[in-house]
Amino acid sequence: MAIARLLGEDSRGTVAWVYRWETGELGILWMSADRHVSGIDRLLDAEVYAQARSVGDTKLATFLEDMPVFGPHDPD
């Protein structure tokens, strides 16, 4: 399931979608070769990152967690 968008340098255009799998793993679907990200479009719950780390996605979870948040700040 898509849970967030990664935003481009203009903080509006979507450069990627963040997916969360039933296993708790996270994945990124890049929409173009441009991988310059300025932020994420929503605040994700700390549980999302903890579960991702528990299945081995430590590097990706840290990358997403450290990103500036734009848009809705509701983790639901």
C-alpha positions in Angstrom: 0.0 0.0 0.0 1.3 3.5 -0.8 1.7 5.4 2.4 3.5 8.6 1.3 5.0 10.6 -1.6 8.5 11.8 -1.9 8.5 15.4 -3.2 10.9 16.9 -5.7 13.0 20.1 -5.3 9.9 22.3 -5.8 8.2 20.6 -2.8 5.2 19.8 -4.9 6.0 17.3 -7.7 6.0 13.6 -6.9 9.4 11.9 -7.6 8.5 8.7 -5.8 5.9 6.8 -3.8 6.7 5.1 -0.5 5.1 1.6 -0.1 4.6 -0.4 3.0 4.2 -4.2 2.5 2.2 -6.5 4.7 5.5 -7.7 6.2 6.3 -4.2 7.4 9.0 -3.7 4.8 9.2 -0.3 3.1 9.9 0.2 -0.6 10.3 3.2 -2.9 8.8 3.3 -6.4 10.7 6.1 -8.3 8.7 7.9 -10.9 11.6 9.2 -12.9 15.4 9.3 -13.1 15.4 12.5 -11.0 16.0 11.3 -7.5 16.5 14.7 -5.8 14.1 14.7 -2.9 13.3 17.8 -0.8 10.9 16.0 1.6 8.1 13.6 2.3 4.4 14.6 2.0 3.2 13.2 5.4 4.5 12.4 8.8 4.7 8.6 9.3 4.1 7.0 12.6 7.2 5.9 14.6 5.7 2.4 14.5 6.1 2.3 10.7 9.9 2.9 11.1 10.2 0.5 14.0 8.5 -2.3 12.1 10.6 -1.6 9.0 13.8 -1.7 11.1 12.7 -5.0 12.7 12.6 -6.6 9.2 16.0 -5.2 8.2 15.1 -1.9 6.5 17.3 0.2 8.8 18.9 2.3 6.1 15.6 3.1 4.3 13.8 3.8 7.5 16.5 6.3 8.6 16.5 7.9 5.2 12.7 8.5 5.4 12.6 9.4 9.0 15.2 12.1 8.7 13.4 13.8 5.7 11.6 17.1 6.1 7.8 16.7 6.2 5.4 18.7 4.0 1.7 18.5 3.9 -0.6 16.7 6.3 1.1 15.9 9.6 -1.5 13.3 10.6 0.1 9.8 10.8 -3.3 8.1 10.1 
